[in-house]
Amino acid sequence: MRDDESIMENMSDMQEIGTFLSFASRGDRVGLNLMLRNGISPDVQDYDSRTALHLAASEGHASIVELLLHYGANLNLKDRWQRTPLTDARFYGHRDICRILEVNKGKDFINDHPLTMRHQKDSNEVNIDITELKHQHSTKVKQGVFGESEKVKWRGTWVIKTVVSKHIEKPVKMILSTRDNTLLRELRHPNIVQFLGSSVGADEMILVTEFLSKGTLDGILDRKGRLDLPTAVGYALDIAKGMNYLHEHKPLPILHNYLDPKNLLQDEGSHLKIGEYWVQMLYDEKGQVNNLSSKRNTSYPSSKEEDVRSFGFIFHQMLEGRSNTISIFNLRSTNFQPKFELSKCPGIIQQLIERCSSIDPSNRPSFESVISTLEEVSASLGRTSWLQGVLGHECSNQCKMTKLG
């Protein structure tokens, strides 16, 4: 019983940290302040050792930075890439946040110059030198929808090297502009895979991304068939938070269009990270580089609503298992109607999945709305797990359905 309680407490702590960091990334001052008043440490970190201050500094939320400093946040914690909040504020050009952090003794151990903006060298160094990829002890890795992936070493760190044909969908040719390459390297969020760079050849493209050792959601579903409600809700929250970050990117949203269990990877903290969000940027339609300032590839419809629909299908598969081998992308062209025969999940979850997977795009919620619903469900599940320990399994199930149905 003690082990079960410890596991539930650990899951609850991870969900609380994820919510806290999400508030900082989204600029939700009210939610962040409430959690700080309730006692959460302002210095909690995700798997990449990034704090709320890192995320607020990256996103340009000056009021959030000031709030965190008021609660005694450590200005100089380093993330996995040895970056401090001041490093991020300088890199993204948030001069107001740079001043706030510098006045409060913030340090940048990478660029030790006041009010330093991103270096031209950093902006131009977008192409990976493939001679730096070391294949000794490398292994093939099964992940992603596109290309063949391999674990290799780059500058002393394990990374994923993915070789992608430049003609994935003939006759559409893929190309990654310098501008988009730089943009991808700058993106930071606890629920997206870190893009490190690329190398373009005559007939193929090599993409280098962070290595996550715990596999994909696809592998998890292959092993387990389907997931229990708390795990599925936790994973769904991870996906929704990562997708909301991409969709709210300024000046234009980043659309995924290929969201799939194969490109949802699990980190060491058992959270999911979204990969292959860069694929939709790669298409060169009729010789025009398809960067953020130009039109997306029109041969394959993409929109925020299409991403939400893919999410709905994935959430349904997590709860009900996979009854067919149709890919998520191809499932979008069918008249799919979700049924809930195995999971018996609460009505609020069924309604959310039905709305997300609706044929009518106008019925689909935004990821911000999805997050709000899932956070409510997650909090309710936390309360009922406590009741389960006190009153027993049968009462807990009844309470769960009463609270969430």
C-alpha positions in Angstrom: 0.0 0.0 0.0 2.9 2.3 0.9 4.5 1.8 -2.6 1.2 2.6 -4.3 0.8 5.8 -2.2 4.4 6.8 -3.1 3.8 6.3 -6.8 0.6 8.3 -6.7 2.3 11.1 -4.8 5.1 11.1 -7.3 2.7 11.3 -10.2 0.8 14.1 -8.5 4.1 16.1 -7.9 5.1 15.7 -11.6 1.6 16.9 -12.7 1.8 19.9 -10.4 5.3 20.8 -11.7 4.0 20.5 -15.3 1.1 22.7 -14.6 3.3 25.3 -12.9 5.7 25.5 -15.8 2.9 25.6 -18.2 1.5 28.7 -16.4 4.9 30.4 -16.7 5.2 29.6 -20.4 1.7 30.8 -21.2 2.0 34.0 -19.1 -0.8 33.0 -16.7 0.0 35.3 -13.7 -3.1 34.4 -11.8 -2.6 30.6 -11.9 1.1 31.0 -11.2 0.6 33.3 -8.2 -2.0 30.9 -6.8 0.4 27.9 -6.9 3.2 30.0 -5.4 0.9 31.2 -2.5 0.0 27.5 -1.9 3.7 26.7 -1.4 5.2 25.4 -4.6 8.9 26.2 -5.0 9.6 28.8 -7.7 12.7 26.8 -8.7 11.1 23.4 -9.7 12.6 22.1 -12.9 11.5 19.8 -15.7 13.5 17.0 -17.2 15.7 19.5 -19.1 16.4 21.4 -15.8 14.4 24.4 -17.1 12.6 26.5 -14.5 9.6 28.7 -14.7 12.0 31.6 -14.9 13.7 30.1 -18.0 10.4 29.7 -19.7 9.1 33.2 -18.8 12.4 34.8 -19.9 12.2 32.9 -23.2 8.6 33.8 -23.9 9.0 37.5 -23.0 6.6 37.5 -20.0 8.2 40.3 -17.9 5.4 40.3 -15.3 5.9 36.6 -14.7 9.7 37.2 -14.3 9.0 39.9 -11.7 6.5 37.6 -9.9 8.9 34.8 -9.6 11.7 37.1 -8.4 9.3 38.4 -5.7 8.9 34.8 -4.5 12.7 34.3 -4.4 13.4 32.4 -7.6 17.0 31.5 -8.2 18.1 33.6 -11.2 21.2 31.6 -12.1 20.1 28.0 -12.3 21.4 26.3 -15.5 19.3 24.1 -17.8 20.6 21.0 -19.6 22.3 23.3 -22.2 24.0 25.4 -19.5 21.7 28.3 -20.2 20.4 30.6 -17.5 17.2 32.7 -17.7 19.4 35.7 -18.7 21.0 33.6 -21.5 17.5 33.0 -22.8 16.3 36.5 -22.5 19.3 37.8 -24.4 19.0 35.1 -27.1 15.3 35.9 -27.8 15.9 39.7 -27.7 13.7 40.6 -24.6 15.6 43.7 -23.5 13.2 44.6 -20.7 13.7 41.1 -19.1 17.4 41.4 -19.6 17.4 44.6 -17.6 15.3 43.1 -14.8 17.5 40.1 -14.5 20.8 42.0 -14.7 19.7 44.5 -12.0 18.9 41.5 -9.8 22.4 40.0 -10.3 21.4 37.6 -13.0 24.3 35.9 -14.8 24.9 34.6 -18.3 27.7 32.1 -18.3 27.6 31.7 -22.1 27.6 35.4 -23.2 29.2 37.6 -20.5 28.1 40.9 -22.0 25.4 43.3 -20.7 22.3 43.3 -22.9 23.8 40.9 -25.4 21.4 40.0 -28.2 21.8 36.8 -30.2 25.2 36.5 -31.9 25.3 36.5 -35.7 27.5 33.5 -35.5 24.8 31.6 -33.5 22.1 32.6 -36.0 24.2 31.4 -38.9 25.4 28.2 -37.4 22.3 26.2 -38.4 23.9 23.4 -40.4 25.3 20.4 -38.6 28.8 19.3 -39.6 28.1 15.6 -40.3 31.7 14.8 -39.5 30.9 15.7 -35.9 28.4 12.8 -35.7 30.2 9.8 -34.2 28.7 6.4 -35.0 30.8 4.3 -32.6 28.3 2.2 -30.5 25.4 3.8 -32.5 22.1 2.0 -32.6 19.0 2.1 -34.7 16.0 3.7 -33.0 12.3 3.2 -33.8 10.7 6.5 -33.7 8.9 9.0 -35.9 6.7 8.7 -39.0 9.3 9.9 -41.5 12.9 8.7 -42.1 15.3 6.3 -40.4 16.6 7.3 -37.0 19.8 6.3 -35.3 21.3 7.2 -31.9 24.8 8.7 -32.4 27.1 11.0 -30.4 27.5 14.7 -31.3 29.9 16.8 -29.3 30.0 14.2 -26.5 26.2 13.9 -26.2 23.9 11.2 -27.4 21.5 12.6 -30.0 19.1 11.3 -32.7 20.2 11.5 -36.3 17.3 11.1 -38.7 17.9 10.7 -42.4 14.9 11.8 -44.5 14.4 11.5 -48.2 13.9 14.8 -49.9 10.9 13.3 -51.7 8.7 11.9 -49.0 5.6 12.8 -50.9 6.4 13.0 -54.6 6.5 15.3 -56.5 6.7 17.6 -53.4 10.4 18.4 -52.6 11.5 19.2 -49.1 13.8 22.0 -48.1 14.5 23.6 -44.8 15.3 27.3 -45.1 18.0 28.9 -43.0 15.4 31.0 -41.3 13.2 28.1 -40.3 16.3 26.1 -39.3 17.2 28.9 -36.9 13.7 29.2 -35.6 13.5 25.5 -34.8 16.7 25.6 -32.8 15.3 28.4 -30.8 12.1 26.7 -29.7 12.0 25.6 -26.0 9.2 23.9 -24.1 9.1 20.9 -21.7 6.8 19.1 -24.1 8.5 19.4 -27.4 11.6 17.5 -28.6 14.6 19.8 -28.9 15.7 20.4 -32.5 19.5 20.8 -32.8 20.2 21.3 -36.5 20.3 19.8 -39.9 22.5 19.0 -42.9 21.1 19.0 -46.4 22.5 16.7 -49.2 21.5 16.2 -52.8 18.8 13.6 -52.2 18.4 13.5 -48.4 18.3 15.6 -45.3 19.9 14.8 -42.0 18.0 16.1 -38.9 19.6 16.1 -35.5 17.4 16.2 -32.4 17.7 15.4 -28.7 17.8 11.7 -27.6 15.0 10.4 -25.3 15.7 6.9 -24.0 12.2 5.7 -23.0 10.7 5.3 -26.4 7.5 6.4 -28.0 3.8 6.4 -27.1 3.4 4.0 -30.1 5.7 1.5 -28.3 3.8 2.0 -25.0 0.5 1.2 -26.7 2.0 -1.8 -28.4 3.1 -3.2 -25.1 0.1 -2.3 -22.9 -2.8 -2.2 -25.4 -4.5 0.7 -23.6 -3.8 2.9 -20.6 -5.5 3.6 -17.3 -7.4 6.9 -17.0 -4.8 8.8 -14.9 -1.9 7.9 -17.2 -3.9 8.7 -20.4 -5.0 12.1 -18.9 -1.4 12.9 -17.9 -0.1 12.1 -21.4 -3.0 14.0 -23.0 -2.0 17.0 -21.0 1.6 16.8 -22.1 0.5 16.7 -25.7 -1.9 19.5 -25.4 0.6 21.8 -23.6 3.2 21.2 -26.3 0.8 21.7 -29.1 -0.6 24.9 -27.5 2.9 26.2 -27.3 3.4 25.6 -31.1 0.0 26.9 -32.1 0.6 30.1 -30.0 3.9 30.8 -31.6 4.3 34.4 -32.8 4.1 35.9 -35.3 2.6 32.8 -37.0 1.5 29.5 -35.5 3.6 26.3 -36.0 1.2 23.6 -37.3 2.2 20.0 -36.9 -0.1 18.1 -39.4 1.5 14.7 -38.6 0.8 14.2 -34.9 1.1 10.5 -34.2 1.9 8.1 -31.4 5.2 7.4 -33.3 6.4 11.0 -32.8 5.4 11.3 -29.2 8.4 10.5 -27.1 8.7 9.8 -23.4 11.4 11.6 -21.3 13.1 10.4 -18.1 10.3 12.0 -16.0 7.7 9.9 -17.9 6.3 13.0 -19.7 5.6 13.0 -23.4 7.4 15.3 -25.8 6.2 16.1 -29.4 8.6 15.4 -32.3 8.4 16.0 -36.0 6.7 19.3 -35.6 9.2 20.5 -38.2 8.1 18.3 -41.1 5.3 20.7 -42.2 8.0 23.4 -42.6 10.0 21.3 -45.1 7.9 21.3 -48.2 9.0 23.3 -51.2 5.9 23.8 -53.4 6.7 24.7 -57.0 10.1 25.9 -56.1 9.0 28.2 -53.3 10.7 27.8 -50.0 7.9 27.1 -47.5 9.0 29.1 -44.4 6.9 30.7 -41.8 6.3 33.8 -43.9 5.0 31.8 -46.9 2.0 29.5 -47.6 2.1 26.0 -46.2 2.0 23.0 -48.5 -1.5 22.9 -49.9 -1.4 19.3 -51.0 -1.9 18.1 -47.5 -4.5 20.2 -45.6 -3.2 21.5 -42.3 -4.7 23.8 -39.6 -5.0 24.1 -35.9 -8.3 22.2 -36.1 -6.6 19.3 -37.9 -4.0 19.0 -35.2 -6.8 19.0 -32.6 -8.5 16.2 -34.5 -5.4 14.1 -34.5 -5.0 14.7 -30.8 -8.6 13.4 -30.3 -7.8 10.2 -32.1 -4.7 9.6 -30.1 -6.4 10.3 -26.8 -9.1 7.8 -27.8 -6.5 5.2 -28.7 -4.8 5.6 -25.3 -8.1 4.8 -23.5 -9.6 2.3 -25.8 -6.7 0.7 -27.6 -6.1 0.4 -31.3 -8.7 -1.6 -33.3 -7.1 -1.0 -36.7 -3.8 -0.2 -38.4 -4.9 3.0 -40.1 -2.4 5.8 -39.3 -3.7 8.9 -37.5 -3.1 11.0 -40.6 -5.2 8.7 -42.8 -7.8 8.4 -40.1 -8.6 12.1 -40.5 -10.1 11.3 -43.9 -12.6 8.8 -42.5 -15.9 9.4 -40.8 -14.5 8.2 -37.5 -17.0 8.1 -34.6 -15.3 7.4 -31.2 -16.9 4.7 -29.1 -16.1 4.0 -25.4 -16.6 0.3 -24.9 -13.6 -0.7 -22.7 -12.4 2.3 -20.7 -15.8 3.5 -19.4 -14.2 6.9 -19.0 -16.1 9.8 -17.4 -18.6 11.8 -19.5 -16.4 14.9 -19.5 -13.6 13.0 -21.2 -15.9 11.3 -23.7 -17.3 14.7 -24.6 -13.9 16.2 -25.0 -12.7 13.4 -27.3 -15.9 13.6 -29.4 -15.5 17.4 -29.8 -11.8 17.1 -30.7 -12.5 14.3 -33.3 -15.6 16.0 -34.8 -15.9 16.0 -38.5 -17.0 19.7 -38.3 -13.8 21.8 -37.6 -15.9 24.5 -35.9 -16.8 22.0 -33.1 -13.2 21.3 -32.2 -11.8 23.2 -29.1 -8.5 25.0 -29.0 -5.6 23.4 -27.2 -5.9 26.1 -24.5 -9.5 24.9 -23.9 -8.3 21.3 -23.9 -5.7 22.1 -21.3 -8.3 23.7 -19.0 -10.6 20.7 -19.2 -7.8 18.2 -18.6 -6.4 20.1 -15.7 -9.8 20.0 -14.1 -10.0 16.3 -14.6 -6.5 15.7 -13.4 -7.2 17.6 -10.2 -10.4 15.5 -9.7 -8.5 12.3 -10.2 -6.0 13.4 -7.6 -8.8 13.8 -5.1 -10.4 10.4 -5.9 -7.1 8.6 -5.6 -6.9 9.8 -2.0 -10.5 8.5 -1.5 -9.4 5.2 -3.0 -6.8 4.7 -0.3 -9.3 5.6 2.5 -12.6 4.1 1.4 -11.6 1.3 -1.0 -11.7 0.7 -4.8 -15.4 0.4 -5.2 -16.2 3.7 -3.5 -13.5 5.4 -5.4 -14.9 4.3 -8.8 -18.3 5.6 -7.8 -16.9 8.9 -6.6 -14.9 9.2 -9.8 -17.9 8.9 -12.0 -19.9 11.2 -9.8 -17.3 13.9 -9.9 -16.4 13.7 -13.6 -19.5 12.4 -15.3 
